[in-house]
Amino acid sequence: MGSDDIQPSKDPRYYRDVAERFVHAIPHGRDLNVQVEEAGYAEVILRMPYQECLLGDVDRGLIHGGVLDSLIDSASGLAVFCALPAMQAVATLDLRIDNMRPGLAGQDIFAWAQCYRMTSQIAFVRAEAYQQRDKPLATSSSAFMRASSNQSFMDKGRAV
């Protein structure tokens, strides 16, 4: 990442606060018990605890692919929020996911995401979903549009 791209400027606790607010603001994230494992400048790791309702193929014990897609999209958007100089709304512009192997029943799923480039209008992110860190289930490359409106999830419940 070039020095002119994005620079950390917040207390490390700020990123954890942003991440916790984010996962609690998204209804399906709450329903699926998505949890923040790590949050720092432009980078996050989320965890989705295993639940039987995540299975797409019950007979073979395989996690539904949409679960991975949703977790990667959430982690990617959150990495953008952790890279912004000030809170603003963002929207997924492009999300490419390469599925490598299915998730297996009985194991939590993690998603790591890093915002590696920020322009005045677009943020670029790379991400991985995994159950074992050295064996990705899916990898992703995405772009997010910045400032699609003046409100974000951080403004929820506060006068803006």
C-alpha positions, 0 to 999 in steps of 0.5 A, a space after each residue: 500500500 502506498 504511503 499516499 493511499 490510506 494512513 492509520 490515524 485512530 486509537 486502536 480501540 476505535 477499530 474494535 468499536 467500529 467493528 462491534 457496531 457494524 456486526 450488531 447493526 446488520 440483522 443477518 449478522 446478529 441472527 448468525 452470531 457473527 463475531 469480531 475476532 480482530 479489528 485494526 486499521 484497514 483489516 478485520 477478522 470475523 468469525 461465524 460460529 458453526 450452526 446446523 442451519 448453515 448447511 446447504 448439503 445436510 447429507 454431506 455436511 457442507 456449508 451453503 456457499 451463500 454463507 461464505 459470500 455473505 461473511 466475505 462481503 461483511 468483512 470486506 465492507 468492515 475493512 473499508 470502514 476501518 480504513 476511512 478517515 471519517 465515517 461515511 456510507 459505502 456500497 459494494 460495487 463489485 465482489 468477485 469470489 473464487 470458491 476453492 472448497 466447501 466449508 465443513 460441518 462442525 467448524 467455525 468459519 472465519 473471514 479475513 479482509 484487508 482494504 489495501 487501496 483507497 481513492 477519493 471514490 473507491 476502496 479496494 479490498 482482498 479477503 479470504 474465508 477459511 476454517 483452517 487459516 492455511 486452507 482457504 474456502 474462498 478468496 475475494 477481490 472487491 471494490 466499494 463505492 464511498 460516500 453514497 450518502 451522508 449516513 452510516 451505521 455509526 449514525 444509527 440512534 444518534 442525531 446527525 
